[in-house]
Amino acid sequence: MDLLSEFEAQFKAGFLPDLEQTLAKVQHEKVYACAFGTDSDWVTLFLAVNTEESLARHISSMKEQGLCDTEEDEIYYRWGCSEYQYGDDTHFNHISRLLYATEDVQKYKDEIIRIIAKVVNETADEVFIRYGQAKADITFFVSLTDDDLAEDIENQSVHQMTVPSLAIEFLKRYDGMNQNELT
C-alpha cells in the first residue's frame, strides 16, 4: 500500500471516533472550528476543536493574566489551533508514525490536505446533529503550528472542507489587523 492510500485508510479509521469523542465532550457548547494541526515537516497530525464558550473562557483567562489586551490577540485565540481547548486526546499517533517514517513527506502535503478534506466532506451531517452541532456552522482547516506558511495552508485548505460563506469569513480573519498595522 502506498503512503497516500495508507494515510487515507488510517485517517478515515481514526477521524470519526475521535470526532465523535470530542463532540460528545462539547455537546452543550457551540463548535465553531475544527482544525487539523501538523508541523512544517508534516510528520505529526492532531485534531483541535474549539467552541464559542471555550474561546470566551480562554480569552477571559488570558485577559486576567495580561496576555490578551488587543483585538489581534483575540483573533489569534480564535483561530490559533494550538490554543484550542478540545481534541488533545485524539488518536492520530499511528498516522504520525506513518508520516514520520516517510522520506520527504512534505512533498505530499497537497494530497494529504485533499484526503483530509475528502474525509471531512464525506462525514455525514447526522454525526454532528447527534451531538447538537451543525456541520455547516463549523470552519474546518489544516494548520501548521510552527511555520510562516501556516496562513497559506489554512487559506488553501478551508475552501476544500468548509461551506463557502464560512470560508469567505475565515479568509477575512486578519483583515483588520493588516489595516491597523498600516496606520
Rosetta constraint file for C-alpha pairs under 8 A:
AtomPair CA 1 CA 5 HARMONIC 6.23 0.50
AtomPair CA 1 CA 6 HARMONIC 6.07 0.50
AtomPair CA 2 CA 6 HARMONIC 6.13 0.50
AtomPair CA 3 CA 7 HARMONIC 5.90 0.50
AtomPair CA 3 CA 98 HARMONIC 7.89 0.50
AtomPair CA 3 CA 102 HARMONIC 7.68 0.50
AtomPair CA 4 CA 8 HARMONIC 6.04 0.50
AtomPair CA 4 CA 111 HARMONIC 7.43 0.50
AtomPair CA 4 CA 112 HARMONIC 7.22 0.50
AtomPair CA 5 CA 9 HARMONIC 6.20 0.50
AtomPair CA 6 CA 10 HARMONIC 6.09 0.50
AtomPair CA 7 CA 11 HARMONIC 5.85 0.50
AtomPair CA 7 CA 95 HARMONIC 6.71 0.50
AtomPair CA 7 CA 98 HARMONIC 7.51 0.50
AtomPair CA 7 CA 112 HARMONIC 7.77 0.50
AtomPair CA 8 CA 12 HARMONIC 5.96 0.50
AtomPair CA 8 CA 115 HARMONIC 6.15 0.50
AtomPair CA 8 CA 116 HARMONIC 7.77 0.50
AtomPair CA 9 CA 13 HARMONIC 6.18 0.50
AtomPair CA 10 CA 14 HARMONIC 6.13 0.50
AtomPair CA 10 CA 94 HARMONIC 7.73 0.50
AtomPair CA 10 CA 95 HARMONIC 6.48 0.50
AtomPair CA 11 CA 15 HARMONIC 5.69 0.50
AtomPair CA 11 CA 92 HARMONIC 7.62 0.50
AtomPair CA 11 CA 95 HARMONIC 7.07 0.50
AtomPair CA 11 CA 116 HARMONIC 7.45 0.50
AtomPair CA 11 CA 119 HARMONIC 7.92 0.50
AtomPair CA 12 CA 16 HARMONIC 6.90 0.50
AtomPair CA 12 CA 119 HARMONIC 6.36 0.50
AtomPair CA 13 CA 17 HARMONIC 7.62 0.50
AtomPair CA 14 CA 18 HARMONIC 6.20 0.50
AtomPair CA 14 CA 91 HARMONIC 6.48 0.50
AtomPair CA 14 CA 92 HARMONIC 6.53 0.50
AtomPair CA 15 CA 19 HARMONIC 5.84 0.50
AtomPair CA 16 CA 20 HARMONIC 6.01 0.50
AtomPair CA 16 CA 123 HARMONIC 7.77 0.50
AtomPair CA 17 CA 21 HARMONIC 6.03 0.50
AtomPair CA 18 CA 22 HARMONIC 6.13 0.50
AtomPair CA 18 CA 87 HARMONIC 7.72 0.50
AtomPair CA 18 CA 90 HARMONIC 5.44 0.50
AtomPair CA 18 CA 91 HARMONIC 6.76 0.50
AtomPair CA 19 CA 23 HARMONIC 6.00 0.50
AtomPair CA 20 CA 24 HARMONIC 5.97 0.50
AtomPair CA 20 CA 127 HARMONIC 7.39 0.50
AtomPair CA 21 CA 25 HARMONIC 6.63 0.50
AtomPair CA 22 CA 26 HARMONIC 6.60 0.50
AtomPair CA 22 CA 49 HARMONIC 7.70 0.50
AtomPair CA 22 CA 86 HARMONIC 6.71 0.50
AtomPair CA 22 CA 87 HARMONIC 6.01 0.50
AtomPair CA 23 CA 27 HARMONIC 5.66 0.50
AtomPair CA 23 CA 128 HARMONIC 7.52 0.50
AtomPair CA 23 CA 131 HARMONIC 6.00 0.50
AtomPair CA 24 CA 131 HARMONIC 6.07 0.50
AtomPair CA 26 CA 30 HARMONIC 7.52 0.50
AtomPair CA 26 CA 31 HARMONIC 7.53 0.50
AtomPair CA 26 CA 51 HARMONIC 7.66 0.50
AtomPair CA 27 CA 131 HARMONIC 5.05 0.50
AtomPair CA 27 CA 132 HARMONIC 5.65 0.50
AtomPair CA 27 CA 133 HARMONIC 7.20 0.50
AtomPair CA 28 CA 132 HARMONIC 7.27 0.50
AtomPair CA 29 CA 51 HARMONIC 6.18 0.50
AtomPair CA 29 CA 52 HARMONIC 7.12 0.50
AtomPair CA 29 CA 53 HARMONIC 6.19 0.50
AtomPair CA 30 CA 51 HARMONIC 5.14 0.50
AtomPair CA 30 CA 52 HARMONIC 5.71 0.50
AtomPair CA 30 CA 53 HARMONIC 6.98 0.50
AtomPair CA 30 CA 133 HARMONIC 6.77 0.50
AtomPair CA 31 CA 49 HARMONIC 7.19 0.50
AtomPair CA 31 CA 50 HARMONIC 5.84 0.50
AtomPair CA 31 CA 51 HARMONIC 4.10 0.50
AtomPair CA 31 CA 52 HARMONIC 6.47 0.50
AtomPair CA 31 CA 133 HARMONIC 6.81 0.50
AtomPair CA 31 CA 137 HARMONIC 7.75 0.50
AtomPair CA 31 CA 138 HARMONIC 6.39 0.50
AtomPair CA 32 CA 49 HARMONIC 7.98 0.50
AtomPair CA 32 CA 50 HARMONIC 6.32 0.50
AtomPair CA 32 CA 51 HARMONIC 5.46 0.50
AtomPair CA 32 CA 52 HARMONIC 6.48 0.50
AtomPair CA 32 CA 137 HARMONIC 6.32 0.50
AtomPair CA 32 CA 138 HARMONIC 4.57 0.50
AtomPair CA 32 CA 139 HARMONIC 6.09 0.50
AtomPair CA 33 CA 49 HARMONIC 5.69 0.50
AtomPair CA 33 CA 50 HARMONIC 5.45 0.50
AtomPair CA 33 CA 51 HARMONIC 6.96 0.50
AtomPair CA 33 CA 79 HARMONIC 7.94 0.50
AtomPair CA 33 CA 138 HARMONIC 5.16 0.50
AtomPair CA 33 CA 139 HARMONIC 4.69 0.50
AtomPair CA 33 CA 140 HARMONIC 5.96 0.50
AtomPair CA 34 CA 47 HARMONIC 7.19 0.50
AtomPair CA 34 CA 48 HARMONIC 5.80 0.50
AtomPair CA 34 CA 49 HARMONIC 4.50 0.50
AtomPair CA 34 CA 50 HARMONIC 6.72 0.50
AtomPair CA 34 CA 138 HARMONIC 6.77 0.50
AtomPair CA 34 CA 139 HARMONIC 6.17 0.50
AtomPair CA 34 CA 140 HARMONIC 4.85 0.50
AtomPair CA 34 CA 141 HARMONIC 6.73 0.50
AtomPair CA 35 CA 47 HARMONIC 5.95 0.50
AtomPair CA 35 CA 48 HARMONIC 5.10 0.50
AtomPair CA 35 CA 49 HARMONIC 6.29 0.50
AtomPair CA 35 CA 81 HARMONIC 6.28 0.50
AtomPair CA 35 CA 139 HARMONIC 8.00 0.50
AtomPair CA 35 CA 140 HARMONIC 5.61 0.50
AtomPair CA 35 CA 141 HARMONIC 4.95 0.50
AtomPair CA 35 CA 142 HARMONIC 5.52 0.50
AtomPair CA 35 CA 143 HARMONIC 6.74 0.50
AtomPair CA 36 CA 45 HARMONIC 6.66 0.50
AtomPair CA 36 CA 46 HARMONIC 5.62 0.50
AtomPair CA 36 CA 47 HARMONIC 4.81 0.50
AtomPair CA 36 CA 48 HARMONIC 6.24 0.50
AtomPair CA 36 CA 140 HARMONIC 7.97 0.50
AtomPair CA 36 CA 141 HARMONIC 6.32 0.50
AtomPair CA 36 CA 142 HARMONIC 4.63 0.50
AtomPair CA 36 CA 143 HARMONIC 6.17 0.50
AtomPair CA 37 CA 44 HARMONIC 7.80 0.50
AtomPair CA 37 CA 45 HARMONIC 5.62 0.50
AtomPair CA 37 CA 46 HARMONIC 5.18 0.50
AtomPair CA 37 CA 47 HARMONIC 6.32 0.50
AtomPair CA 37 CA 48 HARMONIC 7.07 0.50
AtomPair CA 37 CA 81 HARMONIC 6.93 0.50
AtomPair CA 37 CA 82 HARMONIC 7.94 0.50
AtomPair CA 37 CA 142 HARMONIC 5.82 0.50
AtomPair CA 37 CA 143 HARMONIC 4.87 0.50
AtomPair CA 37 CA 144 HARMONIC 5.76 0.50
AtomPair CA 37 CA 145 HARMONIC 6.51 0.50
AtomPair CA 38 CA 42 HARMONIC 5.68 0.50
AtomPair CA 38 CA 43 HARMONIC 7.02 0.50
AtomPair CA 38 CA 44 HARMONIC 5.15 0.50
AtomPair CA 38 CA 45 HARMONIC 4.78 0.50
AtomPair CA 38 CA 46 HARMONIC 6.62 0.50
AtomPair CA 38 CA 142 HARMONIC 7.63 0.50
AtomPair CA 38 CA 143 HARMONIC 6.31 0.50
AtomPair CA 38 CA 144 HARMONIC 5.02 0.50
AtomPair CA 38 CA 145 HARMONIC 6.19 0.50
AtomPair CA 39 CA 43 HARMONIC 6.69 0.50
AtomPair CA 39 CA 44 HARMONIC 6.27 0.50
AtomPair CA 39 CA 45 HARMONIC 7.84 0.50
AtomPair CA 39 CA 144 HARMONIC 4.93 0.50
AtomPair CA 39 CA 145 HARMONIC 5.35 0.50
AtomPair CA 39 CA 146 HARMONIC 5.83 0.50
AtomPair CA 39 CA 147 HARMONIC 7.23 0.50
AtomPair CA 40 CA 106 HARMONIC 7.76 0.50
AtomPair CA 40 CA 144 HARMONIC 6.03 0.50
AtomPair CA 40 CA 145 HARMONIC 7.40 0.50
AtomPair CA 40 CA 146 HARMONIC 6.17 0.50
AtomPair CA 40 CA 147 HARMONIC 5.64 0.50
AtomPair CA 41 CA 105 HARMONIC 7.20 0.50
AtomPair CA 41 CA 106 HARMONIC 5.88 0.50
AtomPair CA 42 CA 99 HARMONIC 6.93 0.50
AtomPair CA 42 CA 100 HARMONIC 7.92 0.50
AtomPair CA 42 CA 105 HARMONIC 6.32 0.50
AtomPair CA 42 CA 106 HARMONIC 5.47 0.50
AtomPair CA 42 CA 109 HARMONIC 7.29 0.50
AtomPair CA 43 CA 96 HARMONIC 5.55 0.50
AtomPair CA 43 CA 97 HARMONIC 7.52 0.50
AtomPair CA 43 CA 99 HARMONIC 4.77 0.50
AtomPair CA 43 CA 100 HARMONIC 4.65 0.50
AtomPair CA 43 CA 105 HARMONIC 7.23 0.50
AtomPair CA 44 CA 93 HARMONIC 7.73 0.50
AtomPair CA 44 CA 95 HARMONIC 7.49 0.50
AtomPair CA 44 CA 96 HARMONIC 4.49 0.50
AtomPair CA 44 CA 97 HARMONIC 7.79 0.50
AtomPair CA 44 CA 99 HARMONIC 6.92 0.50
AtomPair CA 44 CA 100 HARMONIC 7.29 0.50
AtomPair CA 45 CA 92 HARMONIC 6.17 0.50
AtomPair CA 45 CA 93 HARMONIC 7.52 0.50
AtomPair CA 45 CA 95 HARMONIC 6.99 0.50
AtomPair CA 45 CA 96 HARMONIC 5.80 0.50
AtomPair CA 46 CA 87 HARMONIC 7.63 0.50
AtomPair CA 46 CA 88 HARMONIC 7.42 0.50
AtomPair CA 46 CA 90 HARMONIC 6.73 0.50
AtomPair CA 46 CA 91 HARMONIC 7.96 0.50
AtomPair CA 46 CA 92 HARMONIC 6.11 0.50
AtomPair CA 47 CA 87 HARMONIC 5.33 0.50
AtomPair CA 47 CA 88 HARMONIC 7.01 0.50
AtomPair CA 47 CA 90 HARMONIC 6.36 0.50
AtomPair CA 48 CA 81 HARMONIC 6.10 0.50
AtomPair CA 48 CA 82 HARMONIC 7.59 0.50
AtomPair CA 48 CA 84 HARMONIC 5.85 0.50
AtomPair CA 48 CA 85 HARMONIC 7.34 0.50
AtomPair CA 48 CA 86 HARMONIC 5.77 0.50
AtomPair CA 48 CA 87 HARMONIC 4.69 0.50
AtomPair CA 48 CA 88 HARMONIC 6.74 0.50
AtomPair CA 49 CA 81 HARMONIC 7.74 0.50
AtomPair CA 49 CA 84 HARMONIC 5.88 0.50
AtomPair CA 49 CA 85 HARMONIC 6.65 0.50
AtomPair CA 49 CA 86 HARMONIC 4.99 0.50
AtomPair CA 49 CA 87 HARMONIC 5.77 0.50
AtomPair CA 50 CA 54 HARMONIC 6.48 0.50
AtomPair CA 50 CA 55 HARMONIC 6.78 0.50
AtomPair CA 50 CA 84 HARMONIC 5.13 0.50
AtomPair CA 50 CA 85 HARMONIC 5.77 0.50
AtomPair CA 50 CA 86 HARMONIC 6.09 0.50
AtomPair CA 51 CA 55 HARMONIC 6.06 0.50
AtomPair CA 52 CA 56 HARMONIC 6.22 0.50
AtomPair CA 53 CA 57 HARMONIC 6.29 0.50
AtomPair CA 54 CA 58 HARMONIC 6.01 0.50
AtomPair CA 54 CA 85 HARMONIC 6.58 0.50
AtomPair CA 55 CA 59 HARMONIC 6.03 0.50
AtomPair CA 55 CA 77 HARMONIC 7.15 0.50
AtomPair CA 55 CA 78 HARMONIC 6.53 0.50
AtomPair CA 55 CA 84 HARMONIC 7.78 0.50
AtomPair CA 55 CA 85 HARMONIC 7.95 0.50
AtomPair CA 56 CA 60 HARMONIC 6.08 0.50
AtomPair CA 57 CA 61 HARMONIC 6.16 0.50
AtomPair CA 58 CA 62 HARMONIC 6.09 0.50
AtomPair CA 58 CA 77 HARMONIC 7.86 0.50
AtomPair CA 59 CA 63 HARMONIC 6.03 0.50
AtomPair CA 59 CA 68 HARMONIC 6.74 0.50
AtomPair CA 59 CA 74 HARMONIC 6.82 0.50
AtomPair CA 59 CA 77 HARMONIC 7.08 0.50
AtomPair CA 60 CA 64 HARMONIC 6.28 0.50
AtomPair CA 61 CA 65 HARMONIC 6.43 0.50
AtomPair CA 62 CA 66 HARMONIC 6.16 0.50
AtomPair CA 62 CA 67 HARMONIC 4.87 0.50
AtomPair CA 62 CA 68 HARMONIC 5.31 0.50
AtomPair CA 63 CA 67 HARMONIC 5.56 0.50
AtomPair CA 63 CA 68 HARMONIC 4.70 0.50
AtomPair CA 63 CA 69 HARMONIC 6.39 0.50
AtomPair CA 67 CA 73 HARMONIC 7.92 0.50
AtomPair CA 68 CA 73 HARMONIC 5.35 0.50
AtomPair CA 68 CA 74 HARMONIC 6.68 0.50
AtomPair CA 69 CA 73 HARMONIC 6.63 0.50
AtomPair CA 70 CA 74 HARMONIC 6.66 0.50
AtomPair CA 71 CA 75 HARMONIC 6.25 0.50
AtomPair CA 72 CA 76 HARMONIC 6.19 0.50
AtomPair CA 72 CA 177 HARMONIC 6.23 0.50
AtomPair CA 73 CA 77 HARMONIC 6.30 0.50
AtomPair CA 74 CA 78 HARMONIC 6.17 0.50
AtomPair CA 75 CA 79 HARMONIC 6.23 0.50
AtomPair CA 75 CA 173 HARMONIC 7.17 0.50
AtomPair CA 75 CA 174 HARMONIC 7.54 0.50
AtomPair CA 76 CA 80 HARMONIC 5.21 0.50
AtomPair CA 77 CA 83 HARMONIC 5.96 0.50
AtomPair CA 77 CA 84 HARMONIC 7.75 0.50
AtomPair CA 78 CA 83 HARMONIC 7.94 0.50
AtomPair CA 80 CA 84 HARMONIC 7.12 0.50
AtomPair CA 81 CA 143 HARMONIC 7.25 0.50
AtomPair CA 81 CA 145 HARMONIC 7.73 0.50
AtomPair CA 82 CA 145 HARMONIC 6.87 0.50
AtomPair CA 92 CA 96 HARMONIC 6.32 0.50
AtomPair CA 93 CA 97 HARMONIC 6.24 0.50
AtomPair CA 94 CA 98 HARMONIC 6.35 0.50
AtomPair CA 95 CA 99 HARMONIC 6.18 0.50
AtomPair CA 96 CA 100 HARMONIC 5.91 0.50
AtomPair CA 97 CA 101 HARMONIC 6.14 0.50
AtomPair CA 98 CA 102 HARMONIC 6.57 0.50
AtomPair CA 99 CA 105 HARMONIC 6.40 0.50
AtomPair CA 100 CA 105 HARMONIC 7.72 0.50
AtomPair CA 105 CA 109 HARMONIC 7.23 0.50
AtomPair CA 108 CA 112 HARMONIC 6.10 0.50
AtomPair CA 109 CA 113 HARMONIC 6.12 0.50
AtomPair CA 110 CA 114 HARMONIC 6.17 0.50
AtomPair CA 111 CA 115 HARMONIC 6.14 0.50
AtomPair CA 112 CA 116 HARMONIC 6.21 0.50
AtomPair CA 113 CA 117 HARMONIC 6.08 0.50
AtomPair CA 113 CA 142 HARMONIC 7.12 0.50
AtomPair CA 113 CA 157 HARMONIC 6.51 0.50
AtomPair CA 114 CA 118 HARMONIC 6.04 0.50
AtomPair CA 114 CA 157 HARMONIC 7.98 0.50
AtomPair CA 114 CA 160 HARMONIC 7.37 0.50
AtomPair CA 115 CA 119 HARMONIC 6.24 0.50
AtomPair CA 116 CA 120 HARMONIC 6.22 0.50
AtomPair CA 117 CA 121 HARMONIC 5.94 0.50
AtomPair CA 117 CA 157 HARMONIC 7.52 0.50
AtomPair CA 117 CA 160 HARMONIC 5.74 0.50
AtomPair CA 117 CA 161 HARMONIC 4.99 0.50
AtomPair CA 118 CA 122 HARMONIC 6.06 0.50
AtomPair CA 118 CA 161 HARMONIC 7.52 0.50
AtomPair CA 119 CA 123 HARMONIC 6.24 0.50
AtomPair CA 120 CA 161 HARMONIC 6.45 0.50
AtomPair CA 121 CA 161 HARMONIC 5.97 0.50
AtomPair CA 123 CA 127 HARMONIC 7.22 0.50
AtomPair CA 124 CA 128 HARMONIC 7.60 0.50
AtomPair CA 125 CA 129 HARMONIC 6.31 0.50
AtomPair CA 125 CA 134 HARMONIC 7.01 0.50
AtomPair CA 125 CA 135 HARMONIC 5.83 0.50
AtomPair CA 126 CA 130 HARMONIC 5.94 0.50
AtomPair CA 127 CA 131 HARMONIC 7.14 0.50
AtomPair CA 128 CA 132 HARMONIC 6.53 0.50
AtomPair CA 128 CA 133 HARMONIC 4.90 0.50
AtomPair CA 128 CA 134 HARMONIC 5.66 0.50
AtomPair CA 128 CA 135 HARMONIC 5.88 0.50
AtomPair CA 129 CA 133 HARMONIC 5.03 0.50
AtomPair CA 129 CA 134 HARMONIC 5.81 0.50
AtomPair CA 129 CA 135 HARMONIC 7.79 0.50
AtomPair CA 133 CA 137 HARMONIC 7.78 0.50
AtomPair CA 134 CA 138 HARMONIC 7.09 0.50
AtomPair CA 136 CA 162 HARMONIC 7.33 0.50
AtomPair CA 136 CA 163 HARMONIC 6.06 0.50
AtomPair CA 137 CA 166 HARMONIC 7.52 0.50
AtomPair CA 138 CA 162 HARMONIC 7.21 0.50
AtomPair CA 138 CA 166 HARMONIC 7.74 0.50
AtomPair CA 139 CA 158 HARMONIC 7.12 0.50
AtomPair CA 139 CA 162 HARMONIC 5.55 0.50
AtomPair CA 139 CA 163 HARMONIC 7.76 0.50
AtomPair CA 139 CA 166 HARMONIC 6.29 0.50
AtomPair CA 139 CA 167 HARMONIC 6.92 0.50
AtomPair CA 139 CA 170 HARMONIC 7.63 0.50
AtomPair CA 140 CA 157 HARMONIC 7.97 0.50
AtomPair CA 140 CA 158 HARMONIC 5.82 0.50
AtomPair CA 140 CA 161 HARMONIC 5.94 0.50
AtomPair CA 140 CA 162 HARMONIC 5.53 0.50
AtomPair CA 141 CA 154 HARMONIC 5.56 0.50
AtomPair CA 141 CA 155 HARMONIC 7.79 0.50
AtomPair CA 141 CA 157 HARMONIC 5.33 0.50
AtomPair CA 141 CA 158 HARMONIC 4.60 0.50
AtomPair CA 141 CA 161 HARMONIC 7.12 0.50
AtomPair CA 141 CA 162 HARMONIC 7.72 0.50
AtomPair CA 142 CA 153 HARMONIC 6.50 0.50
AtomPair CA 142 CA 154 HARMONIC 5.33 0.50
AtomPair CA 142 CA 157 HARMONIC 5.87 0.50
AtomPair CA 142 CA 158 HARMONIC 7.32 0.50
AtomPair CA 143 CA 150 HARMONIC 5.46 0.50
AtomPair CA 143 CA 151 HARMONIC 7.41 0.50
AtomPair CA 143 CA 153 HARMONIC 6.19 0.50
AtomPair CA 143 CA 154 HARMONIC 5.32 0.50
AtomPair CA 144 CA 149 HARMONIC 7.29 0.50
AtomPair CA 144 CA 150 HARMONIC 4.73 0.50
AtomPair CA 144 CA 153 HARMONIC 7.39 0.50
AtomPair CA 145 CA 150 HARMONIC 7.06 0.50
AtomPair CA 146 CA 150 HARMONIC 7.64 0.50
AtomPair CA 149 CA 153 HARMONIC 6.28 0.50
AtomPair CA 150 CA 154 HARMONIC 6.03 0.50
AtomPair CA 151 CA 155 HARMONIC 6.03 0.50
AtomPair CA 152 CA 156 HARMONIC 6.05 0.50
AtomPair CA 153 CA 157 HARMONIC 5.97 0.50
AtomPair CA 154 CA 158 HARMONIC 5.92 0.50
AtomPair CA 155 CA 159 HARMONIC 7.00 0.50
AtomPair CA 155 CA 170 HARMONIC 7.90 0.50
AtomPair CA 155 CA 171 HARMONIC 6.29 0.50
AtomPair CA 156 CA 160 HARMONIC 7.39 0.50
AtomPair CA 157 CA 161 HARMONIC 6.89 0.50
AtomPair CA 158 CA 162 HARMONIC 5.60 0.50
AtomPair CA 158 CA 167 HARMONIC 5.81 0.50
AtomPair CA 158 CA 170 HARMONIC 7.85 0.50
AtomPair CA 159 CA 163 HARMONIC 7.57 0.50
AtomPair CA 159 CA 164 HARMONIC 6.90 0.50
AtomPair CA 159 CA 167 HARMONIC 5.82 0.50
AtomPair CA 162 CA 166 HARMONIC 6.59 0.50
AtomPair CA 162 CA 167 HARMONIC 5.80 0.50
AtomPair CA 163 CA 167 HARMONIC 6.18 0.50
AtomPair CA 164 CA 168 HARMONIC 6.06 0.50
AtomPair CA 165 CA 169 HARMONIC 6.50 0.50
AtomPair CA 166 CA 170 HARMONIC 6.06 0.50
AtomPair CA 167 CA 171 HARMONIC 6.27 0.50
AtomPair CA 168 CA 172 HARMONIC 6.69 0.50
AtomPair CA 169 CA 173 HARMONIC 6.59 0.50
AtomPair CA 174 CA 178 HARMONIC 6.48 0.50
AtomPair CA 175 CA 179 HARMONIC 6.56 0.50
AtomPair CA 176 CA 180 HARMONIC 6.23 0.50
AtomPair CA 177 CA 181 HARMONIC 6.20 0.50
AtomPair CA 178 CA 182 HARMONIC 6.41 0.50
AtomPair CA 179 CA 183 HARMONIC 6.57 0.50
